[in-house]
Amino acid sequence: MNNPKKSIYRIIFHNQGNIIELYAREVSQNSLYAFVEVGDIIFGERSKLVVDPSEEQLKSQFSGVKRTYLPLHAVVRIDEVEKEGKNKIISSSDEKSGKITPFPIPMTPPTTD
């Protein structure tokens, strides 16, 4: 029986003055208006010799979370990738250096005529 490989997504978003990079298997925009739904967040296996503090902080922050909902205006980018990488917190100083620019338009709900 052929088991299709499940997609992996890299989600980059703003959160509390920092940029967060997460890897997940589920991304959609259908449950809540103006929110991106992220599920099945991937955390890689840990080596006991090398510990990444930002990934450990994210692992702690998202422990027990089945799904998280990100405001659409906070999302910088979503990519479908071949394999997962390290989840990380990117310093807000990187944002000030011009490496990351927030999405400039406000979100308004569609009107029904």
N, CA and C atoms as an extended XYZ file, in Angstrom:
339
Properties=species:S:1:pos:R:3:atomname:S:1:resname:S:1:resid:I:1 pbc="F F F"
N         0.848       -1.177        0.000 N   MET     1
C         0.000        0.000        0.000 CA  MET     1
C         0.891        1.237        0.000 C   MET     1
N         0.616        2.193       -0.866 N   ASN     2
C         1.403        3.414       -0.986 CA  ASN     2
C         0.925        4.440        0.037 C   ASN     2
N         1.823        4.903        0.933 N   ASN     3
C         1.485        5.886        1.952 CA  ASN     3
C         2.028        7.243        1.515 C   ASN     3
N         1.146        8.174        1.082 N   PRO     4
C         1.641        9.468        0.612 CA  PRO     4
C         2.302       10.248        1.748 C   PRO     4
N         3.376       10.927        1.377 N   LYS     5
C         4.113       11.726        2.352 CA  LYS     5
C         3.309       12.973        2.698 C   LYS     5
N         3.169       13.257        3.988 N   LYS     6
C         2.415       14.415        4.432 CA  LYS     6
C         3.253       15.673        4.260 C   LYS     6
N         2.638       16.759        3.798 N   SER     7
C         3.333       18.021        3.573 CA  SER     7
C         3.858       18.606        4.877 C   SER     7
N         4.956       19.351        4.760 N   ILE     8
C         5.534       20.069        5.895 CA  ILE     8
C         5.572       21.537        5.516 C   ILE     8
N         5.140       22.388        6.446 N   TYR     9
C         5.077       23.817        6.201 CA  TYR     9
C         5.975       24.568        7.187 C   TYR     9
N         6.634       25.609        6.665 N   ARG    10
C         7.398       26.533        7.520 CA  ARG    10
C         6.549       27.800        7.613 C   ARG    10
N         6.187       28.178        8.846 N   ILE    11
C         5.355       29.349        9.078 CA  ILE    11
C         6.196       30.383        9.812 C   ILE    11
N         6.294       31.580        9.249 N   ILE    12
C         7.041       32.673        9.875 CA  ILE    12
C         6.035       33.755       10.223 C   ILE    12
N         6.036       34.176       11.510 N   PHE    13
C         5.047       35.160       11.947 CA  PHE    13
C         5.597       36.038       13.066 C   PHE    13
N         4.947       37.200       13.246 N   HIS    14
C         5.286       38.129       14.325 CA  HIS    14
C         4.574       37.698       15.597 C   HIS    14
N         5.269       37.781       16.736 N   ASN    15
C         4.644       37.494       18.025 CA  ASN    15
C         5.398       38.238       19.121 C   ASN    15
N         4.715       39.146       19.801 N   GLN    16
C         5.261       39.880       20.940 CA  GLN    16
C         6.634       40.496       20.646 C   GLN    16
N         6.751       41.158       19.517 N   GLY    17
C         7.977       41.852       19.173 CA  GLY    17
C         9.072       40.989       18.567 C   GLY    17
N         8.839       39.707       18.411 N   ASN    18
C         9.814       38.805       17.800 CA  ASN    18
C         9.224       38.166       16.556 C   ASN    18
N        10.079       37.540       15.776 N   ILE    19
C         9.652       36.746       14.630 CA  ILE    19
C         9.829       35.281       15.014 C   ILE    19
N         8.795       34.487       14.811 N   ILE    20
C         8.815       33.061       15.148 CA  ILE    20
C         8.800       32.263       13.850 C   ILE    20
N         9.621       31.219       13.811 N   GLU    21
C         9.623       30.292       12.682 CA  GLU    21
C         9.242       28.920       13.220 C   GLU    21
N         8.101       28.399       12.763 N   LEU    22
C         7.600       27.093       13.204 CA  LEU    22
C         7.454       26.165       12.009 C   LEU    22
N         7.561       24.884       12.265 N   TYR    23
C         7.303       23.861       11.251 CA  TYR    23
C         6.087       23.055       11.701 C   TYR    23
N         5.168       22.821       10.762 N   ALA    24
C         3.934       22.105       11.084 CA  ALA    24
C         3.482       21.289        9.888 C   ALA    24
N         2.590       20.337       10.146 N   ARG    25
C         2.064       19.493        9.080 CA  ARG    25
C         0.700       19.945        8.578 C   ARG    25
N         0.039       20.833        9.332 N   GLU    26
C        -1.291       21.288        8.932 CA  GLU    26
C        -1.361       22.813        8.974 C   GLU    26
N        -1.810       23.408        7.878 N   VAL    27
C        -2.043       24.855        7.806 CA  VAL    27
C        -3.312       25.065        6.998 C   VAL    27
N        -4.236       25.881        7.536 N   SER    28
C        -5.459       26.189        6.791 CA  SER    28
C        -5.995       27.542        7.232 C   SER    28
N        -6.985       28.023        6.487 N   GLN    29
C        -7.595       29.304        6.806 CA  GLN    29
C        -9.104       29.173        6.695 C   GLN    29
N        -9.694       28.217        7.382 N   ASN    30
C       -11.119       28.030        7.192 CA  ASN    30
C       -11.953       28.134        8.462 C   ASN    30
N       -11.379       28.068        9.637 N   SER    31
C       -12.173       28.042       10.860 CA  SER    31
C       -12.592       29.424       11.354 C   SER    31
N       -11.667       30.333       11.450 N   LEU    32
C       -11.939       31.676       11.947 CA  LEU    32
C       -11.512       32.702       10.910 C   LEU    32
N       -12.355       33.681       10.669 N   TYR    33
C       -12.027       34.702        9.682 CA  TYR    33
C       -10.790       35.477       10.135 C   TYR    33
N        -9.864       35.731        9.216 N   ALA    34
C        -8.639       36.514        9.427 CA  ALA    34
C        -7.634       35.829       10.347 C   ALA    34
N        -7.738       34.502       10.493 N   PHE    35
C        -6.766       33.732       11.262 CA  PHE    35
C        -6.276       32.568       10.416 C   PHE    35
N        -5.009       32.215       10.592 N   VAL    36
C        -4.439       31.030        9.953 CA  VAL    36
C        -4.365       29.948       11.021 C   VAL    36
N        -4.933       28.798       10.739 N   GLU    37
C        -4.946       27.681       11.671 CA  GLU    37
C        -3.713       26.811       11.422 C   GLU    37
N        -2.939       26.575       12.475 N   VAL    38
C        -1.726       25.760       12.380 CA  VAL    38
C        -1.884       24.582       13.337 C   VAL    38
N        -1.718       23.374       12.812 N   GLY    39
C        -1.851       22.177       13.638 CA  GLY    39
C        -0.693       21.229       13.429 C   GLY    39
N        -0.534       20.314       14.345 N   ASP    40
C         0.521       19.297       14.292 CA  ASP    40
C         1.905       19.940       14.139 C   ASP    40
N         2.246       20.794       15.111 N   ILE    41
C         3.545       21.470       15.113 CA  ILE    41
C         4.634       20.426       15.314 C   ILE    41
N         5.707       20.544       14.538 N   ILE    42
C         6.788       19.551       14.551 CA  ILE    42
C         7.944       20.045       15.408 C   ILE    42
N         8.334       19.236       16.362 N   PHE    43
C         9.548       19.482       17.131 CA  PHE    43
C        10.449       18.277       16.942 C   PHE    43
N        11.673       18.515       16.457 N   GLY    44
C        12.603       17.438       16.155 CA  GLY    44
C        13.110       16.758       17.410 C   GLY    44
N        13.788       15.653       17.208 N   GLU    45
C        14.399       14.928       18.309 CA  GLU    45
C        15.553       15.735       18.887 C   GLU    45
N        15.708       15.680       20.160 N   ARG    46
C        16.738       16.445       20.855 CA  ARG    46
C        17.984       15.624       21.098 C   ARG    46
N        19.112       16.211       20.811 N   SER    47
C        20.383       15.632       21.203 CA  SER    47
C        20.639       16.067       22.643 C   SER    47
N        21.150       15.208       23.458 N   LYS    48
C        21.417       15.567       24.844 CA  LYS    48
C        22.657       16.447       24.968 C   LYS    48
N        23.466       16.533       23.909 N   LEU    49
C        24.680       17.335       23.962 CA  LEU    49
C        24.453       18.784       23.544 C   LEU    49
N        23.594       19.010       22.558 N   VAL    50
C        23.363       20.358       22.057 CA  VAL    50
C        21.898       20.722       22.266 C   VAL    50
N        21.654       21.843       22.954 N   VAL    51
C        20.296       22.308       23.207 CA  VAL    51
C        20.169       23.721       22.663 C   VAL    51
N        19.167       23.954       21.818 N   ASP    52
C        18.890       25.283       21.282 CA  ASP    52
C        17.871       25.950       22.202 C   ASP    52
N        18.272       27.014       22.920 N   PRO    53
C        17.363       27.644       23.884 CA  PRO    53
C        16.075       28.180       23.265 C   PRO    53
N        16.139       28.752       22.059 N   SER    54
C        14.915       29.307       21.476 CA  SER    54
C        13.946       28.194       21.077 C   SER    54
N        14.477       27.078       20.586 N   GLU    55
C        13.580       25.968       20.235 CA  GLU    55
C        12.984       25.345       21.499 C   GLU    55
N        13.772       25.252       22.547 N   GLU    56
C        13.251       24.725       23.814 CA  GLU    56
C        12.161       25.641       24.382 C   GLU    56
N        12.346       26.955       24.233 N   GLN    57
C        11.344       27.911       24.695 CA  GLN    57
C        10.042       27.738       23.917 C   GLN    57
N        10.144       27.563       22.602 N   LEU    58
C         8.954       27.344       21.784 CA  LEU    58
C         8.292       26.015       22.108 C   LEU    58
N         9.103       24.991       22.338 N   LYS    59
C         8.554       23.681       22.690 CA  LYS    59
C         7.756       23.782       23.981 C   LYS    59
N         8.285       24.525       24.941 N   SER    60
C         7.588       24.736       26.207 CA  SER    60
C         6.311       25.542       25.990 C   SER    60
N         6.399       26.586       25.185 N   GLN    61
C         5.252       27.460       24.926 CA  GLN    61
C         4.123       26.717       24.221 C   GLN    61
N         4.449       25.799       23.315 N   PHE    62
C         3.434       25.097       22.543 CA  PHE    62
C         3.162       23.676       23.040 C   PHE    62
N         3.675       23.308       24.218 N   SER    63
C         3.404       21.961       24.730 CA  SER    63
C         1.911       21.828       25.042 C   SER    63
N         1.330       20.750       24.596 N   GLY    64
C        -0.086       20.507       24.824 CA  GLY    64
C        -1.014       21.241       23.861 C   GLY    64
N        -0.477       22.011       22.918 N   VAL    65
C        -1.303       22.753       21.967 CA  VAL    65
C        -1.579       21.860       20.755 C   VAL    65
N        -2.862       21.603       20.489 N   LYS    66
C        -3.233       20.816       19.310 CA  LYS    66
C        -3.260       21.698       18.075 C   LYS    66
N        -3.816       22.898       18.206 N   ARG    67
C        -3.918       23.857       17.116 CA  ARG    67
C        -3.684       25.248       17.677 C   ARG    67
N        -3.059       26.091       16.864 N   THR    68
C        -2.920       27.488       17.237 CA  THR    68
C        -3.464       28.323       16.087 C   THR    68
N        -4.024       29.466       16.425 N   TYR    69
C        -4.618       30.354       15.434 CA  TYR    69
C        -3.822       31.647       15.418 C   TYR    69
N        -3.223       31.945       14.266 N   LEU    70
C        -2.387       33.136       14.115 CA  LEU    70
C        -3.167       34.205       13.372 C   LEU    70
N        -3.163       35.445       13.883 N   PRO    71
C        -3.824       36.513       13.135 CA  PRO    71
C        -3.179       36.659       11.766 C   PRO    71
N        -4.001       36.790       10.742 N   LEU    72
C        -3.498       36.843        9.370 CA  LEU    72
C        -2.483       37.963        9.176 C   LEU    72
N        -2.698       39.102        9.832 N   HIS    73
C        -1.775       40.223        9.665 CA  HIS    73
C        -0.419       39.974       10.332 C   HIS    73
N        -0.321       38.966       11.210 N   ALA    74
C         0.950       38.649       11.868 CA  ALA    74
C         1.804       37.692       11.037 C   ALA    74
N         1.188       37.019       10.069 N   VAL    75
C         1.908       36.033        9.263 CA  VAL    75
C         2.766       36.752        8.225 C   VAL    75
N         4.052       36.410        8.207 N   VAL    76
C         4.972       36.972        7.223 CA  VAL    76
C         5.012       36.086        5.990 C   VAL    76
N         5.071       34.758        6.220 N   ARG    77
C         5.271       33.847        5.099 CA  ARG    77
C         4.916       32.421        5.509 C   ARG    77
N         4.398       31.650        4.553 N   ILE    78
C         4.153       30.220        4.744 CA  ILE    78
C         4.728       29.516        3.524 C   ILE    78
N         5.640       28.559        3.762 N   ASP    79
C         6.267       27.796        2.679 CA  ASP    79
C         6.009       26.312        2.881 C   ASP    79
N         5.750       25.588        1.792 N   GLU    80
C         5.738       24.132        1.851 CA  GLU    80
C         7.171       23.698        1.578 C   GLU    80
N         7.757       22.902        2.491 N   VAL    81
C         9.166       22.532        2.399 CA  VAL    81
C         9.322       21.016        2.340 C   VAL    81
N        10.507       20.574        1.949 N   GLU    82
C        10.797       19.138        1.832 CA  GLU    82
C        10.945       18.452        3.189 C   GLU    82
N        11.622       19.147        4.132 N   LYS    83
C        11.818       18.558        5.459 CA  LYS    83
C        11.822       19.652        6.504 C   LYS    83
N        11.536       19.257        7.738 N   GLU    84
C        11.468       20.260        8.792 CA  GLU    84
C        12.851       20.745        9.194 C   GLU    84
N        12.892       21.938        9.724 N   GLY    85
C        14.118       22.518       10.260 CA  GLY    85
C        13.918       22.796       11.737 C   GLY    85
N        14.773       23.626       12.278 N   LYS    86
C        14.654       23.984       13.686 CA  LYS    86
C        13.655       25.109       13.848 C   LYS    86
N        12.738       24.940       14.787 N   ASN    87
C        11.858       26.032       15.159 CA  ASN    87
C        12.714       27.055       15.877 C   ASN    87
N        12.453       28.343       15.642 N   LYS    88
C        13.312       29.336       16.282 CA  LYS    88
C        12.607       30.658       16.476 C   LYS    88
N        13.169       31.431       17.385 N   ILE    89
C        12.750       32.802       17.621 CA  ILE    89
C        13.826       33.682       17.023 C   ILE    89
N        13.423       34.559       16.108 N   ILE    90
C        14.362       35.475       15.474 CA  ILE    90
C        14.232       36.805       16.199 C   ILE    90
N        15.337       37.357       16.634 N   SER    91
C        15.347       38.592       17.406 CA  SER    91
C        14.656       39.717       16.664 C   SER    91
N        13.985       40.584       17.419 N   SER    92
C        13.337       41.744       16.811 CA  SER    92
C        14.358       42.702       16.218 C   SER    92
N        15.633       42.598       16.613 N   SER    93
C        16.667       43.459       16.026 CA  SER    93
C        16.875       43.115       14.550 C   SER    93
N        16.610       41.864       14.147 N   ASP    94
C        16.680       41.483       12.735 CA  ASP    94
C        15.601       42.207       11.936 C   ASP    94
N        14.438       42.412       12.574 N   GLU    95
C        13.347       43.121       11.912 CA  GLU    95
C        13.743       44.581       11.684 C   GLU    95
N        14.373       45.189       12.657 N   LYS    96
C        14.777       46.592       12.538 CA  LYS    96
C        15.890       46.770       11.518 C   LYS    96
N        16.666       45.724       11.259 N   SER    97
C        17.749       45.830       10.291 CA  SER    97
C        17.241       45.735        8.845 C   SER    97
N        15.947       45.494        8.677 N   GLY    98
C        15.381       45.461        7.334 CA  GLY    98
C        15.263       44.078        6.738 C   GLY    98
N        15.571       43.032        7.493 N   LYS    99
C        15.476       41.682        6.957 CA  LYS    99
C        14.026       41.220        6.842 C   LYS    99
N        13.142       41.752        7.720 N   ILE   100
C        11.741       41.353        7.712 CA  ILE   100
C        10.877       42.599        7.805 C   ILE   100
N         9.875       42.692        6.923 N   THR   101
C         8.976       43.831        6.911 CA  THR   101
C         7.555       43.335        7.142 C   THR   101
N         6.805       43.936        8.064 N   PRO   102
C         5.427       43.504        8.300 CA  PRO   102
C         4.518       43.829        7.126 C   PRO   102
N         3.483       43.061        6.965 N   PHE   103
C         2.500       43.256        5.912 CA  PHE   103
C         1.742       44.551        6.193 C   PHE   103
N         1.674       45.497        5.258 N   PRO   104
C         1.217       46.839        5.571 CA  PRO   104
C        -0.285       47.112        5.552 C   PRO   104
N        -1.121       46.246        4.975 N   ILE   105
C        -2.520       46.622        4.849 CA  ILE   105
C        -3.370       46.051        5.979 C   ILE   105
N        -4.350       46.846        6.474 N   PRO   106
C        -5.238       46.350        7.519 CA  PRO   106
C        -6.234       45.345        6.937 C   PRO   106
N        -6.644       44.412        7.733 N   MET   107
C        -7.589       43.392        7.293 CA  MET   107
C        -9.012       43.850        7.615 C   MET   107
N        -9.884       43.861        6.627 N   THR   108
C       -11.291       44.186        6.835 CA  THR   108
C       -12.122       43.048        6.282 C   THR   108
N       -13.224       42.760        6.958 N   PRO   109
C       -14.071       41.661        6.472 CA  PRO   109
C       -14.725       41.993        5.146 C   PRO   109
N       -14.980       40.988        4.317 N   PRO   110
C       -15.639       41.242        3.042 CA  PRO   110
C       -17.073       41.705        3.268 C   PRO   110
N       -17.558       42.567        2.402 N   THR   111
C       -18.943       43.052        2.522 CA  THR   111
C       -19.844       42.189        1.665 C   THR   111
N       -21.054       42.035        2.115 N   THR   112
C       -22.049       41.292        1.330 CA  THR   112
C       -23.033       42.293        0.777 C   THR   112
N       -23.242       42.247       -0.504 N   ASP   113
C       -24.160       43.206       -1.161 CA  ASP   113
C       -25.483       42.575       -1.447 C   ASP   113
